[in-house]
Amino acid sequence: MWILILLFGLSCVVIGWTCFGYYIYLRFQSLLRPREKEPVDCADLPLVSVIVPCYNEKAEIVAKYINLREQDYPKARLEIVFADGGSTDGTAELIAAQAQDDPTVRVVACPEKGKINQLNHVLPQLRGSIVVNTDVDGQMESDTISALVREFYRDESVGVVGAYTYPAKPLEVDRCYWAGQNRGRLLESDVHASSIVIAVCYAFRRELIPSFPPDVVADDIYVAFEANTRGLRTVYCRDAVVAEVRGPGTTEQFFAHKFRKSNAFLREALRFLYRVPDMPKGWKMIYCTKVAQLLLLPWAGVWALLLGASLLTLGRYDVVLMGMAFLLLLLILTSATLRRIPLPEGGGDSDFLTMLVTYVYSNLLLLATGLSYPFYRQTSSYAKVGHKPQ
């Protein structure tokens, strides 16, 4: 029986750390560090190259162009490149006509579609020392680019800066999911480095990535992992705020979208597994925890249920109750901890039932990701939410 008790206890510990204790630890560490940011004098502003990968985006491309032109960053220090992947709906022609009198804007026809192919085609052509990569469906606040640039000036060790991203019109479960994920990224960033940025909008030092490996499926994950593994920092910036205007409209779309992202995260994370010995200490802890969340957490939940049921049949109610009480206490502490972290867009709190449903959905997604990983393959050319497959 002691083997059952030991395995049940180990399952509870895995769940306790990956799901709850990790965030409590980060919050405690963040409270020990100064939170006020020093003012930054960006007298000599760098040239910033903005890449907008696009493919059949006719409905939203003009709004993206207007959004970029409304940025408060000096126009003379901006280079904007729309990297078109062979659109068939007139996207390239529309944006070329819209920006024909704008010398800062170029439309580049890429020979291959797929975001990574498009990025790699235009990266060698850029002149800026800082590259901002932003999707068409990201509506940036007017000071977003300026806020991204300030983070590089504030700390020379910063290699990547992600704009704080939130869904404009989400499903309730998606809103809860984003709030939890965003609070986790903010905590990671405050303590050491954010594990990822969001593809909707992020910036990186030009010398960090001359080009992406062609088999990368998620540039936002790869760029953060590459910077953090090299000993640089990835910052998830509260001051650079972007609304993602396109998102899942149904529960089915929610599952499909999050499954693809979860698979991409695991695929990019395992790419760096062999580099664990050389990772900085703080990033090594974050990296190992993120991998454990993807590979161990869902199975720990399954084993905890099976082992708990076995112990109940053997009359060891005390062990099961102690394990459940331990996890319940961590759940309460984690919920209270995360709720104290304000989000730039406001709100972010959901009722208990929504949080419970989101937690169950999240674990189902992780379980599906782990089971399907050896068989499911994707590329950087994929069906956007609400779009036909590319």
MOTAGI-V549343 format. One record per run of one state. SS is the DSSP state (~ for helix, > for strand, _ for the rest). FROM is the first residue (numbers start at 1). TO is the last residue. If there is no record, write none. Layout:
SS:FROM:TO  SS:FROM:TO
This chain:
_:1:1  ~:2:31  _:32:47  >:48:54  _:55:60  ~:61:69  _:70:74  ~:75:77  >:78:84  _:85:90  ~:91:98  _:99:104  >:105:109  _:110:114  ~:115:123  _:124:129  >:130:134  _:135:137  >:138:140  _:141:143  ~:144:154  _:155:157  >:158:167  _:168:171  ~:172:191  _:192:200  >:201:205  ~:206:208  _:209:218  ~:219:229  _:230:232  >:233:244  _:245:250  ~:251:271  _:272:272  ~:273:278  _:279:280  ~:281:295  _:296:296  ~:297:313  _:314:316  ~:317:339  _:340:351  ~:352:372  _:373:390
